[in-house]
Every structure is written in structure tokens, then in C-alpha cells.
Amino acid sequence: MSTALDVVDFNKCCEEARESYLALSGMPIYYFLCDHCGFCFAPEICAWSMDDFATKIYNSDYVMVDPDYVDSRPRQNADTVVNMFADQKAAIRHLDYGGGEGMLSRLLREQGFDSTSYDPFVDKQLTIEELGKFNLITAFEVFEHVPSVDALTEQLVSLLSDEGIILFSTMLSDGHIKRHERLTWWYAAPRNGHISLYSNKSLTVIAQQEQLAFGSFSEGFHAFWRAVPTWARHIINVS
């Protein structure tokens, strides 16, 4: 069961220093909180069509509320993958899910990785079935943007090899979102498209539903996996 938590203006964004630039939109966005697992979401935006998202959020002004998405974030994320797996790259078939224009994958290919990018807003001509299977899937800054986490995880699982891991980044809401308190957390940002916010428990529940294991490296970096490939056992401890 989910109940109303708080309401914020649509123009609330992650770049809090820039909020003075964004006038109040006058559009109230209500966030609800799951009483069982702490999953927090904005049901009105979750009901939008792909065209609504493209027009209202992922438009030409998006760079103002997320200036890192064009260049610096893909480079940092590519460096993360290289630092973790450079010595094992020959064994890896990688998919960057939600990869935008594909910069992260291009950078990895330059480093000798077998890497493919897929983004439902960009690669509309592709179907999930055409992509095949991957033993390493990354989804950096994706989970908080999706209107249906069930649909997302079903797609990711369908793309994952029997021995494979999913690395993803999203901030945990534990300690930041509380019942009967205002939703002031910087990461709760409808103008950025942050409409699905996760507690540790909610990610654990999602993993259990898909028969996956779940673990976190930090507050913002996590993994789902089936059987851990040999080349990934240096980052995920399994018996």
C-alpha cells in the first residue's frame, strides 16, 4: 500500500544552486511512499507517454538541470568500468542500458571492450530481442528515471546471461525520505525526471521478485546478479 508523502513543484531539480534560474512552474507533483518497502514515486509523471517525457523533461533545456550527462558522466562511468574490468575485458560482452547517444560504449570500445549501447529514447528502431544476451550490463542513472521499475528489471533480466551481473547507479533514499516530513532531498527532482526513488529494502524486494541477488558498493552504486562470472568475483564475494 502506498500513501501520499508530499508535493513539490515540477521545476525542483538536482542542480539546487541553479534552482533560482528555474521559476516555479505552478505544476504540483505528488510523491507517494510505499508503506512496506519505502519505494517513493510520482504517479502522475509515471503515467506519462514517451512523448510527454521527451517534450516536458528530456528537451533542449535538460542540460541546464543535468549539465554532466553530455560528457563528464559518461567519461567517469567508462573509467569506472575500465578500472574494474580492464584485465577481464576479453571475457565480457557489455551492454550500457540507457546509454543516451552511446558515448560510454564508444569509450569502452576504444579500450578494447565488446560494448553496445541501448537507450529506448534513442534506439527506437531496435527491439530488446535483437540485442541478444550480455554478461555485464550497466545502467548508470537509469533506475530513478523509469515510470515502471518492474518493466525495467524484466528487460534487464531478459538481456542478462545465465552468468552475468548488472551494475547500476542510483542514490539510496534511506535517511533522506521520512514519513510526515517534507520531501526536501536534492535527489527527489521531477525536472530531472527523478520519479522513482529507492530504499535499500525496495531494491532488495525487486531483486527477490526477479530471483536475483543484490548488493551495494556504496550509497549510490549497486549490483544485481545471477551466478557471478569468474571474471567478476574480485568485486562480488561469493562462496
C-alpha positions in Angstrom: 0.0 0.0 0.0 1.3 3.5 -0.9 0.1 6.8 0.6 0.8 10.4 -0.3 4.1 11.7 1.1 4.5 15.3 -0.1 4.1 17.6 -3.1 6.9 19.6 -4.8 7.0 21.9 -7.8 7.8 20.4 -11.1 10.8 22.6 -11.5 12.5 21.1 -8.4 15.9 19.9 -9.8 19.1 18.3 -8.7 21.2 21.4 -9.5 20.0 23.2 -6.4 22.3 26.1 -7.0 20.5 26.6 -10.3 17.0 26.5 -8.9 16.9 30.3 -8.7 17.1 30.2 -12.5 14.0 28.0 -12.8 10.9 29.9 -11.8 8.2 27.9 -10.1 6.2 26.1 -12.8 3.0 26.1 -10.8 2.7 22.3 -11.6 2.3 20.3 -8.4 4.0 16.9 -8.4 2.9 14.5 -5.7 5.2 11.8 -4.4 3.8 8.6 -2.8 5.6 6.3 -0.4 5.2 2.5 -0.2 4.4 1.6 3.4 6.1 -1.8 3.1 9.4 -1.2 1.3 10.0 2.6 1.2 9.8 2.9 -2.6 8.9 6.6 -3.4 7.4 7.6 -6.7 5.5 10.3 -8.6 2.4 8.5 -10.0 1.2 11.4 -12.3 4.5 11.5 -14.2 4.8 7.7 -14.2 1.6 7.7 -16.3 3.1 10.0 -19.0 3.8 8.7 -22.5 7.3 8.6 -24.1 6.3 11.8 -26.0 5.4 13.5 -22.8 8.8 12.7 -21.3 10.6 13.9 -24.4 8.6 17.2 -24.5 8.5 18.1 -20.9 11.7 16.7 -19.4 14.2 15.4 -21.9 14.1 18.6 -24.1 16.7 21.1 -25.1 16.7 22.7 -21.6 17.5 19.4 -19.9 21.3 20.2 -19.9 20.6 23.1 -17.5 19.3 20.7 -14.8 21.8 18.0 -15.6 25.0 19.5 -17.1 27.1 16.4 -16.5 25.0 14.0 -18.7 26.5 15.1 -22.0 30.2 14.4 -21.4 31.6 14.2 -17.9 29.3 11.5 -16.5 29.8 9.1 -19.4 33.6 9.5 -19.2 33.6 8.9 -15.4 31.4 5.9 -15.8 33.6 4.5 -18.6 36.6 5.0 -16.3 34.8 3.0 -13.6 34.2 0.1 -15.9 37.8 0.1 -17.1 39.2 0.3 -13.6 37.0 -2.6 -12.5 37.4 -4.9 -15.5 40.2 -3.9 -17.8 42.1 -7.2 -17.1 39.0 -9.2 -17.8 37.6 -7.4 -20.9 38.2 -10.4 -23.2 35.6 -12.3 -21.3 33.0 -9.6 -21.3 30.1 -8.8 -23.6 28.8 -5.5 -22.3 25.5 -3.5 -22.7 25.1 0.0 -21.4 21.4 0.3 -20.9 20.0 3.8 -21.0 23.2 4.9 -22.6 21.9 8.0 -24.4 23.9 8.7 -27.6 26.3 5.9 -26.8 29.4 7.8 -25.6 30.2 5.4 -22.8 30.2 2.4 -25.1 32.3 4.2 -27.7 34.9 5.0 -25.0 34.9 1.4 -23.9 35.3 0.1 -27.4 38.4 2.4 -27.7 39.8 0.5 -24.7 39.1 -2.9 -26.4 35.8 -3.8 -24.8 32.9 -5.5 -26.7 30.4 -2.9 -25.7 26.9 -2.0 -27.0 24.7 0.9 -26.1 20.9 0.9 -25.9 18.5 3.7 -25.0 14.8 3.4 -25.5 14.6 7.1 -26.3 17.3 7.0 -28.9 17.3 3.5 -30.4 13.6 3.3 -31.2 14.3 1.2 -34.3 15.7 -1.7 -32.1 13.8 -4.3 -30.1 15.1 -5.8 -26.9 15.1 -9.2 -28.6 17.5 -8.0 -31.3 20.2 -7.2 -28.7 21.0 -10.7 -27.5 22.5 -11.6 -24.2 25.2 -9.9 -22.2 27.2 -10.9 -19.1 27.8 -7.4 -18.0 25.0 -4.8 -18.1 25.4 -1.2 -16.8 22.5 1.1 -16.1 24.0 4.4 -14.8 21.5 6.9 -13.6 18.6 5.0 -15.1 16.5 3.5 -12.3 15.3 6.8 -10.9 14.1 7.9 -14.3 11.8 5.0 -15.1 8.0 5.0 -14.7 7.9 1.3 -14.2 10.7 -0.4 -12.3 9.1 -3.8 -13.0 9.2 -3.2 -16.7 12.9 -2.1 -16.4 14.0 -5.1 -14.4 12.2 -7.5 -16.6 14.0 -6.1 -19.6 17.4 -6.2 -17.9 16.9 -9.8 -16.8 15.8 -10.8 -20.3 19.2 -9.4 -21.5 21.3 -11.0 -18.8 23.3 -14.1 -19.4 22.9 -17.0 -17.0 26.3 -16.0 -15.5 26.1 -12.2 -15.5 25.9 -9.1 -13.4 24.0 -5.8 -13.6 25.8 -2.7 -12.3 23.7 0.3 -11.7 23.8 3.7 -10.0 21.0 5.4 -8.1 21.1 7.1 -4.7 19.5 5.3 -1.8 16.8 7.2 0.0 17.4 5.7 3.4 17.6 8.6 5.9 16.6 11.1 3.3 12.9 10.3 2.9 10.7 10.1 6.0 7.0 9.8 6.6 5.5 13.0 8.0 8.5 15.1 6.8 8.8 17.4 3.8 10.4 16.0 0.7 13.5 18.2 0.6 16.1 15.6 -0.6 18.0 17.0 -3.5 17.7 13.8 -5.5 13.9 14.0 -5.5 13.8 16.1 -8.6 10.9 15.9 -11.1 12.5 18.3 -13.5 15.4 15.9 -13.8 13.0 13.0 -14.4 13.7 11.5 -10.9 10.4 9.9 -10.4 11.3 6.6 -8.8 13.4 6.7 -5.6 14.7 3.6 -3.9 15.4 2.5 -0.3 17.7 -0.4 0.3 14.7 -2.6 1.2 12.9 -1.7 -2.1 15.9 -2.8 -4.2 16.1 -6.0 -2.1 12.4 -6.7 -2.9 13.0 -6.0 -6.6 15.9 -8.5 -6.7 13.8 -11.1 -4.9 11.0 -10.7 -7.4 13.4 -11.4 -10.3 15.3 -14.2 -8.4 18.5 -12.1 -8.3 21.0 -11.4 -5.6 21.5 -7.8 -4.6 24.4 -5.8 -3.0 25.7 -2.3 -2.8 29.2 -1.0 -3.1 28.2 2.4 -1.8 25.1 4.6 -1.2 24.9 5.2 -5.0 26.4 2.1 -6.7 24.8 -1.3 -6.7 24.7 -4.7 -8.3 22.2 -7.4 -9.2 23.4 -10.8 -10.3 22.5 -14.4 -11.0 25.6 -16.6 -11.0 28.7 -14.5 -10.7 31.1 -15.0 -13.7 34.6 -15.9 -12.8 35.9 -12.6 -14.1 33.7 -10.6 -11.7 34.5 -12.5 -8.5 37.1 -9.9 -7.5 34.3 -7.3 -7.0 31.5 -9.6 -5.7 32.4 -12.0 -3.0 30.6 -15.4 -3.4 31.3 -18.7 -1.9 
